[in-house]
């Protein structure tokens, strides 16, 4: 099973050019929550298909989501720019694997940005995928997902950009750059 995780492409050798946190040891596939070790390779821990972000606050996801959300500190100057953006025509789809360390790191950070930015949570669609990056949804194959997490930005229901797996610079800067392209 560990070989399957390595071959899925969740993690890459790419790293963000800037990190707004102190370096941490490599993320484990397991987390300890209240004396229970959660193995995220176990399919019973995965969230599949469309889901509410509130599910990320339930075990076993409560081991990683709130901590990463609380600890991330976005660049304030870029956040100020994002706050000036008219977001009325935008929506975002986030495709993630709860088994994937990159998803468990980047999704809470993105949601912290969205929260501080004032981006409405009801304009963000969450799709959970399995280790093969498949979701049980009829419209899912059209998204062409190869790596997770993938953040897809739409303006008036037309795709305007993606952040795939890890940001080029930072989540907030890549988001701002996508929105500037319009």
N, C-alpha and C positions, 0 to 999 in steps of 0.2 A: 504494500500500500504506500509506503514512503517513496518508493520509486515512482509511483503514479503521481504523487504530489509534485515531485521534481520535474516531471515531464509535462505538466499541465501549463506551465508558463505563467503561473500566478506571480512568481518572483522573477525578477530579471537582474542583470548585472547593472542596470541603470540605477542611478540614485539622483535625487533632486539636487540641483546646483546649489540651492540654499536650503538649510534646515533650520527651523525655528525651535529646535529642542536640542538638548545635550545628546551626544551619541549614546546609544543604548546597545546592550548586547543583542545579538540576533534574536528575532522573535521566535519563540517556540511554537510548535504545533499544538501544545497542550497548555492549559492554564489551570491554576488551582483556585477554586472558589469554595470557601467555607468547608475546607477539608475534603473537597471532591476534586479530582483531577479530570478536567474535560479534555477529551481528545477530539479535536476538530476534524480529524480524518474520518471520524464516525459519522455516517450519513444521518443519524438521528439528531445531530446537532445543527444540521443545515436548514436554512430557510430557503424555500423554493417558490418561484413565481412572484406575482405582485404581493407586496406586503406593506404594512404600516411601519414606519420607523419606530413606533412604540415597542415593537417586538424586540428591538435591539437592547431594550432595558430589562428584558427577562433573561433568566439563566438559560444557557451558559454565556450569553452575549454580554450580560451585565459585568462579566469579568474584564472586558476590554473596552467596550463602547464608552461608558461614562468617564473612565480614566483618560483615554486618549482625547475625548472631547474637552475635558477640563484642562488638560495639560498643554494643549496647543495654543500658541500665541501668534495670531496672524500679524502681518506687517500693517501697522496702523495707517501709514500713508496710502497704501493700496486700498485698504478698507474704506478710507475716506473717499477715494475715487469711485469705488464700487457703489457707495451709498448715494452718489450723485447720478447714477445710471437709471434711466427709466426702464423698469423691469416689467412693465405691464404686458408686453407682448412675448415675454420669455417663459419657457418651462425647461425643466431639466429631468433627464432620466438617468438614474444611477443603477448600473448593473454590477453586482458584487457577489462574491462567494464568501459566506461566513466561515468557510474552511481556510480561506486565503489570508496569510499574514499581511499582504499589501492592502487588501480590502479592510482588514481589521485596523490598520493604521490610518489609511487615507479617508475612509468614509466618515468616521467621527470628526476628523479635522475639517473636512468639507462642510459638514453640518454645523460646526462651530462658526465657520465663515458665513454660511447662509443665515444663521441665527443673528450674528452681529450685523450683517449686511441688511437684514430685514426682508430676505427673500422668503415668500410665503411657502410654508411646508406643503400646503395642498397643491402647489405647482411643481412638486418634486415627486417623480414616480420611482419607487424602489422595486427592483427585480432581483431576486435571489436565484443563483445558478448552482448546479452541481459541479463536481470536480471536472466534468467534461465540458463545462461552460454551456450547459443546456438548461433551459427553463421550460416548464410545462405551460406555455402560452402560445396561442395561435400566431400572434404577431411577432414573436420573438426572433425567428430566423432572419427576418428582414433587417434586424439591427446589425448583423454581421459581427458579433462579438468574438474576439480572439483572445483577449486578455482581460483580467479583472484586477481592480475595479475599472470600469469605464464610465465616465461622466459625459453625457451627451446633452449639448445645449441646443435648444430650439428657439427660433423667433418666428412667431405666427405659424407654428407647426412645421417649419422647415429647419432641418439641421444646419447649424452655423459653425459647429466645432465640437471637438472631443478632447478630453484629457484621458489618456489610456495608461493604466497601471500606475505610473508615477508621474508627477508633474515635471515639466522641463525646467522650470525655475522654482515656483511655489504654487500651491493650489490657488491662492488668491491672485497672484500675478498672471498665471495662465488663464484664469477665469476672466480677469479684466481684459487681457489681450484678445480672447475670443469675442467678448462683447464689443470691443472696439472695431473688430472686423465687420460686424453687422452684415 
